[in-house]
């Protein structure tokens, strides 16, 4: 039988998952996707993913690769068959043939994340699944001024951990900035790669700066010294892996 290699763009709402990577006793994105694949005849050991999103983190542009033997129909048919078996909180957005050596993580040139907040003194159950509610409100000009220090190649050890012990913590950020409308604000950041918890820690500090609870220079100081006086993580609900780029 013919063997083909596939690349797919996967969207999921992270609220119901204990992260991307398969775990023995937890519901994960990888586990559910592989279960769907098995229902259409996949016999592989493991899919490949572009990134291991944390528990509760969403994705609009996660990239997954797998090999499938004996599929006799089109890639559109394969996309639709997978979506039939996948749970309602995840879906394949597109599916194409890939080269045999394609690796969604190691071949990636950049990733883009978006983090969303809204500023309101009382809770809003309709928005809080996909946003972080913060109060007091923020000053976007302060957050953008501080975010400019992120751009370039830096050691981000103050903002996250390498995936492996002793791993390199230098990353290159291509752009980072906030936009806003009414009481909603969103932060886009693109880099060659990210450390564990890097985006959520950056957002936590930037929001504190926007609330006048920390100096604008705090981001720059963290990059220079490798330490942060203000520690904390923005909650996972507001974070989305938007896209992974390969060219």
Secondary structure, 3 states (H helix, E strand, C coil): CCEEEEEEEEEECHHHCCCCCCCCCCCCHHHHHHHHHHCCCCCCCCCEECCCCCCCCEEEEEEEEEEEECCCCCHHHHHHHHHHHCCCCEEEEEEEECCCCCCCCCCCCEEEEEEEEEECCCCCCCCCCCCEEECCCCCHHHHHHHHHHHCEEEECCCCCECCCCCCCCEEEEEEEEEEEECCEEEEEEEECCCCECHHHHHHHHHHHHHCCCCCCCHHHHHHHHCCCCCCCCCCHHHEEEEEEECC
